[in-house]
Amino acid sequence: MTRPKSRCKIRICFKFKDFKPEGVALCDLQRMEIAPEEAEALRLKNIKGCDQTAGARAMGISQSTFQRILTSANKKLTRALFEGKAIIIMGNKN
């Protein structure tokens, strides 16, 4: 049996939930979905300047989980940017 998924603390409300390349209708684009915890990890690391330990502590998760979430988010954003996909931040699960 797998361990139950813990809830991450997400302290932001997203002003915008989708981003897309200019000049292309959203309905014509493939979508890359970003989970709220991935967006929060990106915010803590890249905007707030938190290291992995501080970011993990702020989200109430382990450092290794924070790193996995951050790596996943970076891969998704990079693919979306280079492949011209829309970026959709999914609804908050908390």
Helices and strands as residue ranges (DSSP letters): E 18-19, G 26-28, E 31-34, H 36-42, I 43-47, H 52-59, H 63-83, E 86-89
